Amino acid sequence: MQAICDRLGPGHLNVFTQRWLSLLPLPFGQTDRDAGYWWECSMRQIEVSRTLVFDAPRHARGFFEALIADNLDIGRPGNVEIIFGRQIRSTTKGVFRTAIDRHDNKGVVVNVFYKHSRIKQYLKDGRAMRIETVVNAPRDLGCNARLHNLDELQTKARACNRRILDAERVGQGCVLASPAFERIAHPTVDTAGRRTPALRFGDPRVMALVGALCTTLLAATGFTNKSLRALVGGLLGTSYSHGQMTYDLRRLRLNGLIRRIEHANRYVLTPEGIRVAVFYTKLYNRLLVPLIAADQPQAPPELRAALQTITRHVDAYVDRARLPQAA
């Protein structure tokens, strides 16, 4: 069915339009047409969609609910050039935001807005996730509006669908195998004797670094020392120098988490780098921080009671070992 749909191209649409133009009353006559005055087709709104059908409705709903939660915090693009593959500067005009809206079927729709266009995601019939890139102005994706540019526009819109899906896949499956975690969290030495510094989990500078990388996931334009340094410094809350950023970029590159774009002073994340950034950030923000704060009054009473029981048992073991307890 997809192959049949792909056969519909600019030529078919132009023939269809010209056939109707020949039947409709128009201000241009044959003399005007012979002189070069005639109508030309252009694109006003193009929708390119992808539908993923799950094997069971509960899997579709579970994934979609987790997807909404993930895109509200970790890795959610502050600037949606991450998904649309277009660079946004301070002078770029338009709307750039993510919104959760109510759908007609009592579900929700995730909308990612970029200038005049958007990507929307929603559950279809309770068992399929639909991703639609709606282009209301072809120039939003760097295409001209004339009909013969339809193939190029479709290719770029499908790339938008693929990039947002790739980012979401990482967010739902970023668990690292133990060897990979140990390689990154400990210093290593390669066969040439070069030492690769560690990226130790929990270190404030490392956590700020991977948190900044989450905000630049899959950025088509990549990132530079300067652009990443501004993000890391903001998350770290202290001064963060050019030399520190250079050292951290070296750590990331030697660990295989980023690669340098050829003939440019820009970097992009590798697939493993994406997984590490999301895994570190998720593990810290969604597991350790809530657990550390679990003995506070706002935590569920059952959890506080369980932690108090564990504390009593640990204190008893310390007493039997005749070890002084920390003040």
C-alpha positions as a printed Julia matrix, in Angstrom:
327×3 Matrix{Float64}:
   0.0    0.0     0.0
   2.88   2.35    0.79
   4.44   1.62   -2.6
   1.15   2.47   -4.32
   0.9    5.73   -2.37
   4.5    6.62   -3.22
   3.61   6.47   -6.92
   1.52   9.61   -6.44
   3.94  12.4    -7.24
   4.09  15.99   -8.47
   3.43  14.91  -12.07
   0.14  13.16  -11.22
  -1.04  16.08   -9.11
  -0.16  18.61  -11.78
  -2.01  16.65  -14.49
  -5.06  16.41  -12.22
  -4.98  20.16  -11.51
  -4.44  21.2   -15.13
  -7.32  18.98  -16.24
  -9.68  20.82  -13.93
  -8.25  24.22  -14.86
  -9.13  23.48  -18.47
 -12.78  22.96  -17.46
 -13.22  25.84  -15.01
 -14.0   29.43  -16.08
 -10.75  31.39  -15.65
  -9.72  34.99  -16.33
  -6.85  33.76  -18.5
  -7.68  32.69  -22.02
  -5.69  30.75  -24.61
  -4.01  33.95  -25.78
  -2.78  34.65  -22.26
  -1.56  31.08  -21.91
   0.34  31.26  -25.19
   1.97  34.46  -23.87
   3.17  32.61  -20.76
   0.49  33.66  -18.27
  -1.01  30.66  -16.51
  -1.55  29.04  -13.11
   1.2   27.14  -11.34
   0.62  24.69   -8.5
   2.22  25.21   -5.11
   2.01  23.49   -1.73
   0.0   25.09    1.07
  -0.22  22.26    3.62
   1.49  18.86    3.5
   1.0   16.14    6.12
   3.41  13.19    6.31
   2.48  10.55    8.87
   3.78   7.32   10.32
   1.61   4.83   12.2
   3.09   2.28   14.61
   0.67  -0.51   15.55
   1.3   -2.25   18.88
   0.57  -5.92   19.5
  -1.79  -5.06   22.39
  -3.67  -1.87   23.34
  -2.17  -1.89   26.86
   1.34  -1.72   25.37
   0.35   1.23   23.2
  -1.17   3.16   26.09
   1.71   2.35   28.44
   4.28   3.55   25.93
   2.35   6.7    25.08
   1.86   7.66   28.74
   5.58   7.18   29.4
   6.35   9.16   26.25
   4.33  12.14   27.5
   6.09  12.09   30.88
   9.55  11.88   29.29
   8.95  14.74   26.89
   7.93  17.05   29.69
  11.39  16.99   31.27
  14.41  14.93   30.23
  15.54  15.55   26.69
  12.57  17.74   25.82
  13.88  20.17   23.22
  14.02  23.73   24.44
  14.6   24.6    20.8
  12.89  22.24   18.4
  15.68  22.37   15.82
  16.58  19.04   17.45
  13.65  17.39   15.7
  13.09  19.62   12.68
  16.75  19.72   11.71
  16.73  23.5    11.37
  18.95  25.93   13.26
  17.22  28.51   15.44
  18.98  31.77   16.25
  18.0   34.58   18.6
  16.61  36.51   15.61
  14.51  33.59   14.27
  10.82  34.43   14.35
   8.12  31.89   15.09
   6.63  29.65   17.77
   8.84  26.97   19.33
   7.18  24.98   22.1
   5.75  21.65   23.16
   2.11  21.37   24.26
  -0.14  18.61   25.55
  -3.7   19.05   24.26
  -6.96  17.18   24.66
  -8.02  15.05   21.68
 -11.58  14.55   20.43
 -11.56  10.88   21.48
 -10.78  11.87   25.11
  -7.11  11.11   24.58
  -4.25  13.56   24.46
  -2.11  14.93   21.65
   1.54  15.88   21.96
   2.19  18.91   19.75
   5.68  20.15   18.92
   5.44  23.55   17.24
   8.05  24.99   14.91
   7.3   28.3    13.17
   4.14  27.63   11.1
   4.46  23.84   11.25
   4.15  21.17   13.92
   4.5   17.49   14.75
   1.59  15.88   16.53
   1.44  12.47   18.2
  -1.59  10.65   19.51
  -3.05   7.21   20.05
  -5.23   6.0    17.19
  -8.0    3.51   18.01
  -6.26   2.78   21.3
  -3.57   0.55   19.81
  -1.5    2.56   17.35
   0.68   5.62   17.75
   0.35   8.14   14.97
   3.12  10.64   14.24
   2.2   13.42   11.83
   4.46  16.19   10.6
   2.21  18.98    9.35
   4.06  21.51    7.17
   2.04  24.68    6.66
   4.95  26.57    5.1
   7.5   24.55    3.09
  10.21  27.13    3.82
  10.06  26.04    7.47
  12.0   22.97    6.32
  14.12  24.78    3.76
  11.99  23.87    0.72
  10.34  26.03   -1.9
   6.56  25.88   -2.26
   6.3   24.9    -5.94
   4.83  21.49   -6.54
   7.95  19.94   -8.07
   9.59  20.22   -4.61
   7.09  17.76   -3.12
   9.54  14.83   -3.01
  12.16  16.88   -1.18
   9.59  18.13    1.32
   8.28  14.62    1.97
  11.82  13.36    2.57
  12.51  16.09    5.12
   9.16  15.6     6.85
   9.77  11.84    7.13
  13.17  12.65    8.64
  11.36  14.73   11.29
   9.14  11.74   12.1
  12.17   9.48   12.33
  14.19  11.83   14.55
  11.44  12.3    17.1
  10.88   8.55   17.19
  14.6    7.88   17.62
  14.77  10.31   20.54
  11.74   8.66   22.17
  13.16   5.17   21.7
  16.29   6.21   23.59
  14.19   7.6    26.42
  12.29   4.31   26.76
  15.27   1.96   26.47
  18.47   3.55   27.74
  19.66   0.85   30.17
  23.41   0.29   29.9
  25.04  -3.08   30.16
  27.44  -3.43   33.11
  30.66  -3.52   30.98
  29.7   -0.3    29.2
  28.88   1.42   32.49
  32.18   0.31   34.05
  34.18   1.44   31.01
  32.73   4.96   31.16
  32.68   5.33   34.95
  36.34   4.29   35.41
  39.59   5.51   33.81
  40.85   3.33   30.98
  44.09   3.02   28.99
  44.04   2.04   25.31
  46.61  -0.07   23.46
  48.63   3.05   22.58
  48.97   3.94   26.25
  46.59   6.9    26.12
  44.62   7.38   29.32
  40.9    8.1    29.03
  39.55  10.01   32.06
  36.42   8.63   33.72
  32.94  10.13   33.7
  32.01   9.23   37.27
  28.32   8.98   37.99
  27.17  11.43   40.67
  30.0   13.91   40.18
  28.29  17.33   39.93
  30.31  18.38   36.9
  29.63  15.1    35.09
  25.9   15.26   35.89
  25.73  18.83   34.58
  27.6   17.73   31.46
  25.26  14.82   30.63
  22.24  16.95   31.52
  23.37  19.53   28.97
  23.83  16.79   26.38
  20.21  15.73   26.94
  19.02  19.14   25.77
  21.01  18.77   22.53
  19.91  15.23   21.64
  20.14  14.51   17.92
  20.72  18.18   17.08
  21.25  18.21   13.34
  23.54  21.21   13.6
  25.67  19.67   16.39
  27.18  21.71   19.22
  30.36  23.66   19.84
  32.59  24.26   22.84
  30.86  27.6    23.4
  27.26  26.45   23.04
  27.68  23.38   25.27
  29.71  25.36   27.83
  26.82  27.79   28.33
  24.42  24.92   29.06
  26.81  23.13   31.42
  27.61  26.33   33.31
  23.9   27.04   33.77
  23.23  23.57   35.17
  26.37  23.57   37.32
  25.59  26.95   38.87
  29.26  27.91   39.15
  31.96  29.26   36.87
  32.87  26.88   34.07
  35.86  27.84   31.95
  36.78  27.25   28.32
  39.62  24.96   29.44
  37.28  22.82   31.55
  34.95  22.46   28.59
  37.85  21.46   26.34
  38.9   18.8    28.86
  35.34  17.47   29.12
  34.96  17.34   25.34
  38.14  15.26   25.22
  36.71  12.92   27.86
  33.51  12.52   25.88
  35.36  11.94   22.6
  37.82   9.38   24.0
  34.93   7.49   25.62
  33.18   7.32   22.24
  30.22   9.43   23.34
  30.68  12.24   20.82
  32.43  12.61   17.5
  33.8   15.67   15.79
  32.25  16.75   12.5
  34.88  16.65    9.77
  36.34  20.03    8.83
  34.37  21.8    11.59
  34.71  22.7    15.25
  31.38  21.07   16.01
  30.46  17.79   17.64
  27.51  15.4    17.54
  26.47  12.66   19.94
  27.06   9.04   19.02
  24.28   6.47   19.64
  26.09   5.33   22.8
  26.49   8.95   23.87
  22.73   9.46   23.64
  22.1    6.39   25.79
  24.69   7.44   28.4
  23.33  10.99   28.68
  19.75   9.83   29.12
  20.67   6.93   31.44
  22.81   9.05   33.77
  20.19  11.81   33.93
  17.23   9.49   34.41
  18.99   7.41   37.05
  19.95  10.5    39.05
  16.82  12.65   38.68
  14.15   9.96   38.74
  15.59   7.31   41.04
  18.3    8.55   43.39
  16.92  12.02   44.16
  13.4   10.73   44.99
  14.85   7.89   47.09
  17.12  10.23   49.02
  14.14  12.45   49.77
  11.87   9.5    50.58
  12.09  10.02   54.36
  10.61  13.5    54.1
   6.97  14.18   55.08
   5.79  14.45   51.48
   6.85  10.85   50.77
   4.2    8.08   51.08
   3.77   6.89   54.71
   4.44   3.26   53.73
   7.79   4.21   52.19
   8.83   6.28   55.21
   7.92   3.41   57.55
   9.95   0.95   55.44
  12.99   3.22   55.49
  12.72   3.62   59.27
  12.7   -0.18   59.62
  15.82  -0.47   57.46
  17.53   2.27   59.49
  16.82   0.44   62.78
  18.3   -2.79   61.43
  21.41  -1.02   60.1
  21.89   0.74   63.46
  21.61  -2.62   65.24
  24.35  -4.13   63.04
  26.56  -1.08   63.74
  26.04  -1.5    67.49
  26.93  -5.19   67.38
  30.08  -4.41   65.4
  30.99  -1.79   68.04
  31.45   0.92   65.44
  30.81   4.54   66.32
  27.79   5.97   64.47
  28.15   9.11   62.44
  26.79  12.23   64.06
